[in-house]
């Protein structure tokens, strides 16, 4: 019996889909912004009370987290309501895609729901966000930390980019940090700077009060809590400051998941299901490449899942035919005849393919090639790729009588014999005069 895996991501509202593809915003991570105080005074209400402070007091009264207003928080609020208000506008437009999932898991783990705003600080709600240090996903897990909380990374998949799995891992981490420090501000500081770093600062300063630790912390960790509080304010009071949602041009439809029985390339899925590459990638952010291994669980619009299962046998036959090159998708079959001086490395470079592919397509056991030999080559139809692939090689060297690899390497600074052999797929040191070889750029 076939089993469809229904996923509670975004509850019953489903995910987002547009026939013409999905628009993924280029969003700068808020934590990376260099925010300085602006010359903007906090608004004053008729009673003479600072409106920022009054509104944060109201938010603070409804939360176990410390959402205090002070002079350290105000510059960040000013920034998000001023020159960086476009970020808040985009977050307002994206929040309905992720907040229901966050809230469900936070509630399940007994955590304050305000933690949902931390994903804005960390990744600007981009499940494929990557930092310069290698942190990845909505919650910006480093590789080792993610592994500690069960997030797997393989050549094909990075579960740090999976919205549900990464959110569960983040919740588990929050719980662990609270058990260690017993204070939500310290949980946030430890999430940013690491529990070991924070504990050392606590021991050296002699306090568990974040605001007393504040001047002793590095800048990024010091500003992390004020940033979090400011985002809480901006997201809850955007309307009061005339900041309105910037909605992506997409429509909401229900989605399901399906477990595929064979490895499939994204091009085959596009043809079978009449979906765009952007749609498939957007709905499956944890997959790193355009290949989905056997037993992958894919999220797709419900109608596409139904169509796939209704035509399951023919779909898998189609996948097999694509894999066997009986059906070509976005590529064409070229017959090439080897000429004097040809070798597989040069031919592969000219057509934008790999040497191992040439050997596989033509059942070659080695790289030996004779004049007039016939090669079948499958070339991508992308004009830009072909144009780049067919650019003349600027680092070609014509082998002269008496040349050896060692002689050639000595004539070029920083070049070694193994580099020449590796680049040209040479199995031995024999060279034939007149042959062209590629030399690496030095």
C-alpha positions as CSV (number, residue, x, y, z in Angstrom):
1,X,0.0,0.0,0.0
2,X,1.4,3.4,-1.0
3,X,1.9,5.8,1.9
4,X,1.7,9.6,1.6
5,X,3.6,11.3,4.4
6,X,1.5,14.3,5.6
7,X,3.6,16.9,7.2
8,X,2.3,19.5,9.7
9,X,4.5,22.3,8.3
10,X,2.4,25.4,8.3
11,X,-0.5,23.4,9.7
12,X,-3.5,23.0,7.3
13,X,-2.8,26.2,5.4
14,X,-0.2,24.4,3.4
15,X,2.8,26.1,1.8
16,X,3.3,28.5,-1.0
17,X,3.2,27.8,-4.7
18,X,3.0,29.8,-7.9
19,X,2.6,28.3,-11.4
20,X,5.3,30.6,-12.7
21,X,7.7,29.7,-9.9
22,X,8.4,31.1,-6.5
23,X,10.1,34.4,-5.7
24,X,12.9,33.9,-3.1
25,X,13.9,37.2,-1.6
26,X,17.5,38.2,-1.2
27,X,17.4,39.1,2.5
28,X,20.3,40.3,4.5
29,X,20.5,38.6,7.9
30,X,19.6,41.1,10.6
31,X,22.4,39.9,12.9
32,X,24.8,41.0,10.2
33,X,23.6,44.6,10.0
34,X,25.8,47.3,11.3
35,X,23.2,49.3,13.3
36,X,24.1,52.6,14.9
37,X,21.8,55.0,16.7
38,X,19.8,57.3,14.5
39,X,18.8,60.9,15.2
40,X,15.3,59.9,15.9
41,X,13.5,60.6,19.1
42,X,11.2,58.0,20.6
43,X,7.6,59.0,20.2
44,X,5.9,60.5,23.2
45,X,2.2,59.8,24.0
46,X,-0.2,62.4,25.4
47,X,0.6,61.4,28.9
48,X,4.3,62.1,28.4
49,X,5.4,58.5,28.6
50,X,7.9,57.1,26.1
51,X,5.7,55.1,23.7
52,X,8.5,52.6,23.0
53,X,8.8,51.9,26.7
54,X,5.0,51.8,27.3
55,X,4.5,49.3,24.4
56,X,7.4,47.1,25.5
57,X,6.1,47.1,29.0
58,X,2.8,45.7,27.7
59,X,4.7,43.0,25.6
60,X,6.9,42.2,28.6
61,X,3.8,41.7,30.9
62,X,2.6,39.0,28.6
63,X,5.9,37.1,28.2
64,X,8.2,35.3,30.6
65,X,11.1,36.8,28.6
66,X,12.7,40.1,29.6
67,X,11.6,42.6,27.0
68,X,12.9,45.7,28.8
69,X,13.3,49.1,27.2
70,X,16.5,51.0,27.9
71,X,19.1,53.2,26.1
72,X,20.8,50.1,24.7
73,X,17.6,48.8,23.0
74,X,16.4,52.1,21.5
75,X,19.0,52.5,18.7
76,X,17.9,49.1,17.3
77,X,14.3,50.0,17.4
78,X,15.0,53.3,15.7
79,X,16.9,51.5,13.0
80,X,14.2,48.9,12.3
81,X,11.6,51.7,12.1
82,X,13.8,53.9,10.0
83,X,16.4,53.0,7.4
84,X,15.9,49.3,7.9
85,X,12.1,49.2,7.9
86,X,12.1,47.4,4.6
87,X,13.5,44.3,6.4
88,X,10.6,44.4,8.8
89,X,8.2,44.8,5.9
90,X,9.6,41.7,4.3
91,X,9.5,39.8,7.5
92,X,5.8,40.7,7.9
93,X,5.2,39.3,4.5
94,X,7.0,36.0,5.3
95,X,5.9,35.4,8.9
96,X,2.8,33.4,8.0
97,X,4.9,30.8,6.2
98,X,7.0,30.0,9.3
99,X,5.5,31.3,12.5
100,X,2.7,28.7,12.8
101,X,5.4,26.0,12.7
102,X,7.6,27.8,15.2
103,X,4.7,28.4,17.6
104,X,3.6,24.8,17.5
105,X,7.1,23.5,18.4
106,X,7.8,26.2,21.0
107,X,4.5,25.4,22.7
108,X,5.2,21.6,22.5
109,X,8.6,22.2,24.3
110,X,7.2,24.6,26.9
111,X,9.1,27.6,25.6
112,X,8.1,31.2,25.2
113,X,6.5,31.9,21.9
114,X,8.6,35.1,21.5
115,X,11.5,32.8,20.4
116,X,9.9,32.8,17.0
117,X,11.4,36.3,16.4
118,X,14.9,34.9,17.0
119,X,14.7,33.2,13.5
120,X,14.4,36.8,12.1
121,X,17.5,37.9,13.9
122,X,19.4,34.7,12.8
123,X,18.4,34.2,9.2
124,X,15.8,36.7,8.1
125,X,13.5,33.7,7.7
126,X,15.6,32.1,4.9
127,X,15.9,28.4,5.4
128,X,18.9,28.3,3.1
129,X,20.8,31.2,4.8
130,X,24.5,30.6,5.3
131,X,26.8,32.7,7.4
132,X,30.5,33.3,6.6
133,X,31.4,31.0,9.5
134,X,29.3,28.1,8.1
135,X,26.2,28.5,10.2
136,X,23.2,27.3,8.1
137,X,19.4,27.4,8.1
138,X,16.6,29.3,9.8
139,X,18.3,28.9,13.2
140,X,21.9,29.1,11.9
141,X,23.2,25.9,13.3
142,X,27.0,25.2,13.1
143,X,27.8,21.7,11.8
144,X,28.9,20.2,15.1
145,X,26.0,21.8,17.1
146,X,23.5,20.6,14.5
147,X,24.9,17.1,14.7
148,X,24.6,17.1,18.5
149,X,20.9,17.8,18.1
150,X,20.3,15.1,15.4
151,X,20.6,17.3,12.2
152,X,22.2,15.2,9.5
153,X,24.4,16.6,6.7
154,X,25.2,14.5,3.7
155,X,26.4,15.1,0.2
156,X,22.8,15.6,-0.9
157,X,21.0,16.9,2.1
158,X,21.5,19.4,5.0
159,X,18.8,19.0,7.6
160,X,19.9,22.3,9.1
161,X,17.9,23.7,6.2
162,X,14.8,21.6,7.0
163,X,12.3,24.0,8.7
164,X,10.7,21.4,10.9
165,X,13.8,19.4,11.9
166,X,15.8,22.5,12.5
167,X,13.1,24.1,14.6
168,X,12.8,21.0,16.8
169,X,16.6,21.0,17.2
170,X,16.5,24.7,18.1
171,X,13.8,24.1,20.7
172,X,15.8,21.3,22.3
173,X,18.8,23.5,22.4
174,X,16.8,26.3,24.1
175,X,15.6,23.9,26.7
176,X,19.1,22.7,27.4
177,X,20.5,26.2,27.7
178,X,17.7,27.2,30.1
179,X,18.5,24.2,32.3
180,X,22.1,25.5,32.4
181,X,21.5,29.2,33.0
182,X,17.9,29.6,34.2
183,X,17.4,33.0,32.6
184,X,16.0,33.7,29.1
185,X,18.4,36.6,28.4
186,X,21.4,34.3,29.2
187,X,19.8,31.6,27.0
188,X,19.9,34.1,24.1
189,X,23.4,35.2,24.9
190,X,24.6,31.5,25.1
191,X,22.8,30.7,21.8
192,X,24.8,33.4,20.1
193,X,28.2,33.2,21.9
194,X,28.2,29.6,23.1
195,X,27.5,28.3,26.6
196,X,31.2,27.9,27.4
197,X,32.1,31.5,26.5
198,X,29.1,32.8,28.5
199,X,29.9,30.7,31.6
200,X,33.5,32.0,31.6
201,X,32.2,35.6,31.5
202,X,29.8,34.8,34.3
203,X,32.6,33.3,36.4
204,X,35.0,36.2,35.8
205,X,32.4,39.0,36.4
206,X,30.6,37.2,39.2
207,X,27.0,37.8,38.1
208,X,24.1,36.1,36.2
209,X,22.5,39.4,35.3
210,X,22.8,40.0,31.6
211,X,22.7,43.8,31.8
212,X,25.6,43.7,34.3
213,X,27.5,41.3,32.0
214,X,26.7,43.5,29.0
215,X,29.9,45.7,29.0
216,X,32.1,42.6,29.4
217,X,30.7,40.7,26.4
218,X,32.0,40.9,22.8
219,X,30.0,43.2,20.6
220,X,28.0,40.6,18.7
221,X,26.8,38.9,21.8
222,X,26.3,42.2,23.7
223,X,24.0,43.5,21.0
224,X,22.1,40.2,20.5
225,X,19.5,40.7,23.2
226,X,18.8,44.4,22.3
227,X,18.4,43.3,18.7
228,X,16.0,40.5,19.8
229,X,13.9,43.0,21.9
230,X,13.8,45.5,19.0
231,X,12.6,42.9,16.6
232,X,9.8,41.9,19.0
233,X,8.7,45.5,19.2
234,X,9.0,46.2,15.4
235,X,7.0,43.0,14.5
236,X,4.3,43.7,17.0
237,X,3.9,47.4,16.2
238,X,4.7,47.6,12.5
239,X,1.2,48.9,11.7
240,X,1.6,51.7,14.3
241,X,4.7,52.9,12.4
242,X,3.2,52.6,8.9
243,X,5.2,49.5,8.0
244,X,3.1,47.1,6.0
245,X,3.8,43.6,4.7
246,X,5.7,43.1,1.5
247,X,4.1,40.0,0.2
248,X,5.8,37.7,-2.3
249,X,3.8,37.2,-5.5
250,X,2.6,33.7,-4.7
251,X,-0.6,32.0,-3.8
252,X,-1.3,29.6,-0.9
253,X,-2.2,26.0,-1.6
254,X,-2.2,22.8,0.3
255,X,0.9,20.6,0.1
256,X,1.7,17.0,0.8
257,X,4.9,14.9,0.9
258,X,5.8,11.8,-1.0
259,X,8.6,9.3,-0.6
260,X,10.2,8.5,-3.9
261,X,11.4,5.0,-4.7
262,X,14.2,5.9,-7.2
263,X,16.9,8.5,-7.4
264,X,15.6,11.3,-9.6
265,X,17.1,14.5,-11.0
266,X,15.1,17.7,-10.7
267,X,14.8,18.1,-14.5
268,X,12.8,14.9,-14.6
269,X,10.5,16.1,-11.9
270,X,10.0,19.4,-13.7
271,X,8.9,17.6,-16.9
272,X,6.7,15.0,-15.1
273,X,4.9,17.3,-12.7
274,X,4.9,20.6,-14.7
275,X,6.4,22.5,-11.8
276,X,9.2,25.0,-11.9
277,X,12.6,24.4,-10.5
278,X,12.1,27.3,-8.1
279,X,9.0,25.8,-6.7
280,X,10.6,22.4,-6.1
281,X,13.7,23.9,-4.5
282,X,11.6,26.3,-2.4
283,X,9.5,23.5,-1.0
284,X,12.5,21.3,-0.3
285,X,15.2,23.6,1.1
286,X,17.1,20.9,2.9
287,X,18.3,19.3,-0.4
288,X,21.6,20.8,-1.5
289,X,21.8,19.6,-5.1
290,X,19.5,19.0,-8.0
291,X,19.4,15.3,-7.3
292,X,17.0,13.6,-4.9
293,X,18.4,10.2,-3.8
294,X,16.3,7.1,-3.4
295,X,13.8,7.2,-0.5
296,X,13.9,11.0,-0.4
297,X,10.8,12.6,1.1
298,X,9.7,15.5,-1.1
299,X,7.2,18.2,-0.3
300,X,5.1,19.2,-3.4
301,X,1.7,20.9,-4.1
302,X,-1.0,18.4,-3.3
303,X,-2.2,18.2,-6.9
304,X,1.3,17.3,-8.0
305,X,1.5,14.5,-5.4
306,X,-1.8,13.2,-6.6
307,X,-0.8,13.3,-10.3
308,X,2.5,11.5,-9.5
309,X,0.7,8.7,-7.6
310,X,-2.0,8.3,-10.2
311,X,0.7,7.7,-12.9
312,X,3.3,6.1,-10.7
313,X,4.3,3.3,-12.9
314,X,4.8,5.5,-16.0
315,X,6.6,8.1,-14.0
316,X,9.2,5.7,-12.7
317,X,9.6,4.4,-16.3
318,X,10.1,8.0,-17.4
319,X,12.8,8.4,-14.7
320,X,14.6,5.3,-15.9
321,X,14.5,6.4,-19.5
322,X,16.0,9.8,-18.6
323,X,18.7,8.1,-16.6
324,X,19.5,5.9,-19.6
325,X,19.6,8.9,-22.0
326,X,16.7,7.4,-23.9
327,X,14.8,10.7,-23.2
328,X,16.8,13.9,-23.1
329,X,15.9,16.8,-20.9
330,X,17.6,20.2,-21.6
331,X,20.4,18.5,-23.5
332,X,21.2,17.3,-27.0
333,X,23.1,14.3,-28.4
334,X,26.3,15.2,-30.3
335,X,28.4,12.9,-32.3
336,X,32.1,14.0,-32.3
337,X,35.0,12.6,-34.3
338,X,38.5,12.9,-32.6
339,X,41.1,14.8,-34.5
340,X,44.9,14.9,-34.3
341,X,46.1,16.0,-30.8
342,X,42.7,15.4,-29.2
343,X,42.4,14.0,-25.7
344,X,39.4,13.5,-23.4
345,X,40.3,16.4,-21.1
346,X,40.2,18.9,-23.9
347,X,37.0,17.5,-25.5
348,X,35.3,17.5,-22.0
349,X,36.3,21.2,-21.5
350,X,35.1,22.2,-25.0
351,X,31.6,20.7,-24.5
352,X,31.2,21.5,-20.8
353,X,31.1,17.9,-19.5
354,X,33.3,15.7,-17.3
355,X,35.9,13.1,-18.4
356,X,34.2,10.4,-16.5
357,X,31.0,11.2,-18.3
358,X,32.6,10.8,-21.7
359,X,34.0,7.4,-20.6
360,X,30.7,6.3,-19.2
361,X,28.7,7.4,-22.3
362,X,31.1,5.7,-24.7
363,X,32.0,2.6,-22.6
364,X,35.7,3.6,-22.5
365,X,38.0,1.7,-20.2
366,X,40.8,4.2,-20.4
367,X,41.6,7.6,-21.9
368,X,43.2,6.4,-25.1
369,X,41.8,8.1,-28.1
370,X,42.7,7.8,-31.8
371,X,42.1,10.0,-34.8
372,X,38.6,9.5,-36.2
373,X,37.3,7.8,-33.0
374,X,33.6,8.4,-32.6
375,X,32.3,9.9,-29.3
376,X,28.7,10.4,-28.1
377,X,28.4,13.6,-26.1
378,X,25.3,14.9,-24.3
379,X,25.5,18.7,-24.2
380,X,23.4,20.9,-22.0
381,X,21.2,23.2,-24.0
382,X,21.8,26.2,-21.7
383,X,23.2,28.8,-24.2
384,X,25.2,30.5,-21.5
385,X,26.9,27.3,-20.3
386,X,27.8,26.3,-23.9
387,X,29.2,29.8,-24.6
388,X,31.4,29.6,-21.6
389,X,32.4,26.0,-22.3
390,X,33.4,26.8,-25.9
391,X,35.7,29.7,-25.1
392,X,39.2,29.1,-26.4
393,X,41.6,27.8,-23.8
394,X,44.2,30.5,-23.0
395,X,46.6,28.1,-21.1
396,X,47.1,25.5,-23.8
397,X,50.7,24.2,-24.5
398,X,51.7,22.3,-27.6
399,X,54.1,19.5,-26.7
400,X,57.4,19.8,-28.5
401,X,59.8,17.0,-29.6
402,X,61.8,15.9,-26.6
403,X,59.5,17.5,-24.0
404,X,58.8,15.7,-20.7
405,X,56.3,16.6,-18.0
406,X,59.2,17.6,-15.7
407,X,60.6,19.9,-18.4
408,X,57.3,21.6,-18.9
409,X,56.7,22.0,-15.1
410,X,60.1,23.6,-14.7
411,X,59.3,26.2,-17.4
412,X,56.2,27.5,-15.4
413,X,56.5,28.8,-11.9
414,X,54.5,27.0,-9.3
415,X,53.7,24.1,-11.6
416,X,54.3,20.5,-10.8
417,X,54.1,17.2,-12.8
418,X,51.1,15.9,-10.8
419,X,49.2,19.1,-11.5
420,X,49.6,18.7,-15.2
421,X,48.7,15.0,-15.1
422,X,45.6,15.7,-12.9
423,X,44.3,18.5,-15.1
424,X,44.8,16.5,-18.4
425,X,43.7,13.1,-17.0
426,X,47.1,11.6,-18.0
427,X,47.6,8.1,-16.8
428,X,51.4,8.0,-17.4
429,X,54.2,10.4,-18.3
430,X,54.3,9.7,-22.0
431,X,53.8,12.8,-24.3
432,X,53.3,12.9,-28.0
433,X,54.7,15.8,-29.9
434,X,52.0,18.1,-31.3
435,X,49.6,17.2,-28.5
436,X,47.9,20.1,-26.7
437,X,47.8,20.0,-23.0
438,X,46.2,22.4,-20.5
439,X,48.3,24.2,-18.0
440,X,46.7,25.6,-14.8
441,X,46.7,29.4,-14.2
442,X,49.5,30.4,-11.9
